[in-house]
Amino acid sequence: MGNAAFWRVTPSGSPRAEVMIRTAQRLKEQGWTQAEAAKQLGITQPRVSRLIKGKVGNFSLDMLLTLAARAGLHPELRLSA
């Protein structure tokens, strides 16, 4: 899948947590400092810190998907019955 990221929304899983984890992993792979990541993502350094620490409640799913895309991931959200 390359840089593609895929998350299946299920009742037992948290899509926000999954997106957050993968985005934080991507930031680590890039080797960016929190300040560099903030600049690349278009958010503040304290917000990057909350992202890396897994503070899921501080981010909407929409914002996390936006940040994942800005980090170079290609998120795809699928809903199934």
Summary of the structure (lengths in Angstrom):
residues: 81
radius of gyration: 12.2
end to end distance: 24.1
largest distance: 40.7
contacts: 204
relative contact order: 0.26
helix: 56%
strand: 12%
